[in-house]
Amino acid sequence: MKISARNALPGMVSKVVRGPVSTEVTIAVARGIEIVAVISSHSARNLKLKKSARATAVIKATSVMAAVED
């Protein structure tokens, strides 16, 4: 797989919550670290995502923000 995104974290699917339009996919990328992605249910079916499947969390963003309580 070749991709232009710099942040690609390989892992294992730990949870899949399917909905009619979107599906929430949780990928365990390290011990105690999980990335949650919300993708279309159509894409989830095409990727054949299921628990214990190998997957890569690909992060492509133009900015990351941080916030704290006042």
C-alpha positions in Angstrom: 0.0 0.0 0.0 1.4 3.4 -1.0 -0.2 6.5 0.4 0.7 10.2 0.7 -0.4 10.6 4.3 2.6 10.6 6.7 0.8 9.3 9.7 -0.1 5.7 9.1 -0.3 3.6 12.2 -0.7 -0.2 11.7 -2.8 -2.0 14.2 -5.7 -4.4 14.8 -9.4 -3.7 14.8 -10.7 -4.0 18.3 -14.3 -2.8 17.8 -16.7 -2.2 14.9 -20.1 -0.4 15.5 -22.1 -0.5 12.3 -24.9 2.0 11.6 -27.1 2.5 8.6 -24.9 5.4 7.2 -21.7 5.5 9.2 -19.6 2.9 11.0 -17.3 3.5 14.0 -14.1 1.5 13.8 -11.6 1.3 16.7 -8.1 0.3 15.8 -5.6 -0.7 18.6 -2.3 0.7 17.5 -0.2 0.0 20.6 -0.9 -1.3 24.1 -3.5 1.0 25.7 -3.7 3.3 22.6 -6.7 3.1 20.3 -7.7 5.3 17.3 -11.3 5.7 16.5 -12.4 6.4 12.9 -15.9 7.1 11.7 -16.3 6.0 8.1 -19.2 5.3 5.8 -20.9 2.0 6.3 -20.4 1.4 2.6 -16.6 1.7 3.0 -16.6 -0.5 6.0 -18.3 -3.2 4.0 -15.9 -2.8 1.1 -12.9 -3.0 3.4 -14.4 -6.1 5.1 -13.6 -4.6 8.6 -14.2 -6.9 11.5 -12.8 -7.5 15.0 -9.2 -8.8 15.0 -8.6 -7.8 11.4 -5.3 -6.0 10.6 -5.9 -2.4 9.6 -4.0 0.9 9.4 -5.2 4.1 11.0 -4.4 6.8 8.4 -4.4 10.3 9.8 -4.5 13.2 7.2 -5.2 16.6 8.8 -4.2 20.1 8.0 -4.2 21.1 11.7 -4.4 19.8 15.2 -5.8 22.0 18.0 -5.5 21.7 21.8 -7.9 23.2 24.4 -8.0 23.4 28.2 -10.7 24.4 30.6 -10.6 28.0 31.9 
